[in-house]
Amino acid sequence: MMKSSKKLAPSKSAPGLRVAIVASRYNEALTDALLRHTLDTLAVAGAGKVRVVRVPGAYEIPTAAMALARLRKFDAIIALGVVMQGVTAHADHIGVACAINLQRISMETGVPVIHQVLSPPNARDAKARLRVRGIEAANAAIEMALVMKGF
C-alpha cells in the first residue's frame, strides 16, 4: 500500500463549527470506519455541534443533506458512503446521482456539502482508503465552512 503524503491531521482549528454528517448504512462496517475517522478529526479540530444522520444507502444521502442544509443550522455538511463497484452499471448510476445532487444542494443553499461517497472496486481497496478519506472529509468541511464565513 502506498503511503499518502497528505496531512493526516486537522488542517485548521474549528472551534464552535457546526457540522452535519449524512452517512449511509449500506456497507455499514466500511461506512462506520469512514465516519469514525471523520468524527475523530472534527473532534481534534475542536468542532462544536456535530450531528450524524444515518440513511439506508448512498442514493438517499442527498435527500437528507438537502433537509439539513435548508435548516441553516450547520456550517458544513459531510456526505459519507461506500458504493462498491459491481458487474453492472448500478454503482455508477448511484455515484453520479449522488455527486450531482450533492453539488446542486451546495450551490443552491450556499452550505458546503463535502462529497466522500466512495466507489472502490472492492472492500480491500475501500479499507485502504477509509482513514485518509475520513480525515480529508473533515478537513474539507472545516476549510469550506471557514471560507464561506468569510463572505
Residue pairs with C-beta under 8 A, 6 or more apart in sequence:
1 128
4 132
6 132
6 135
6 136
7 139
8 131
8 132
8 135
9 41
9 44
9 135
10 41
10 42
10 44
10 45
10 138
10 139
10 142
11 139
11 142
11 143
12 45
12 139
12 142
12 143
12 146
13 45
13 46
14 42
14 45
14 46
14 47
14 142
14 145
14 146
15 46
15 47
15 48
16 46
16 47
16 48
17 42
17 45
17 46
17 47
17 48
17 75
17 76
17 141
17 142
17 145
18 47
18 48
18 49
18 50
18 73
18 74
18 75
18 76
19 42
19 47
19 49
19 50
19 51
19 74
19 75
19 76
19 77
19 78
19 141
19 145
20 50
20 51
20 52
20 53
20 65
20 68
20 73
20 74
20 76
20 77
20 78
21 35
21 38
21 39
21 50
21 51
21 52
21 53
21 77
21 78
21 79
21 80
22 53
22 55
22 61
22 64
22 65
22 68
22 77
22 78
22 79
22 80
23 31
23 34
23 35
23 52
23 53
23 54
23 55
23 61
23 79
23 80
23 81
24 31
24 54
24 55
24 56
24 57
24 58
24 60
24 61
24 80
24 81
24 82
24 117
25 31
25 54
25 55
25 56
25 57
26 56
26 57
26 58
26 81
26 82
26 83
27 81
27 82
27 83
27 84
27 123
27 126
30 82
30 123
30 126
30 127
30 130
31 80
31 81
31 82
33 127
33 130
33 131
33 134
34 80
34 81
34 82
34 116
34 118
34 130
34 133
34 134
34 137
35 52
35 80
35 134
36 134
37 130
37 131
37 133
37 134
37 135
37 138
38 78
38 80
38 116
38 134
38 135
38 137
38 138
39 50
39 52
39 138
40 134
41 134
41 135
41 137
41 138
41 139
42 50
42 138
42 141
42 142
43 50
45 138
45 142
47 138
47 142
49 73
49 74
51 68
51 74
53 64
53 68
55 61
55 63
55 64
57 81
57 83
57 94
58 81
58 82
58 83
58 94
58 95
58 98
58 117
59 94
59 97
59 98
61 79
61 80
61 81
61 98
61 102
61 117
62 79
62 97
62 98
62 101
62 102
62 104
62 105
65 77
65 79
65 101
65 102
65 105
65 113
66 101
66 105
66 109
68 74
68 77
68 111
69 77
69 105
69 106
69 109
69 111
69 113
70 109
72 111
74 111
75 111
75 112
75 141
75 145
75 148
75 149
76 111
76 112
76 113
76 114
76 141
76 142
76 144
76 145
76 148
77 105
77 111
77 112
77 113
77 114
77 141
78 113
78 114
78 116
78 137
78 138
78 140
78 141
79 98
79 102
79 113
79 114
79 115
79 116
79 117
80 116
80 117
80 134
80 137
81 98
81 116
81 117
81 118
82 117
82 118
82 119
82 120
82 126
83 91
83 94
83 95
83 98
83 117
83 118
83 119
84 91
84 119
84 120
84 121
84 122
84 123
84 126
85 91
85 92
85 119
85 120
85 121
85 122
91 119
92 119
95 117
95 119
98 115
98 117
99 115
99 117
102 113
102 115
102 117
103 113
103 115
105 111
105 113
106 112
106 113
110 148
111 148
112 140
112 141
112 144
112 145
112 147
112 148
114 137
114 140
114 141
114 144
116 133
116 134
116 136
116 137
118 126
118 129
118 133
120 126
120 129
